[in-house]
């Protein structure tokens, strides 16, 4: 999965959650995306999620 697709997915998760962006959302977002996309690299996911939060 490309970084742009991953950013879009994370943006949608944040928007639908109703919460404002914060570093406290790192673990829940990583867990949700990891469950939806099993083959995604955890390093890529962490890098992109940190850059968005």
Secondary structure, DSSP 8 states (H G I E B T S, - for coil): --HHHHHHHHHHHHHHH-----GGGHHHHHHHHHHH-TTS-HHHHHHHHHHH-
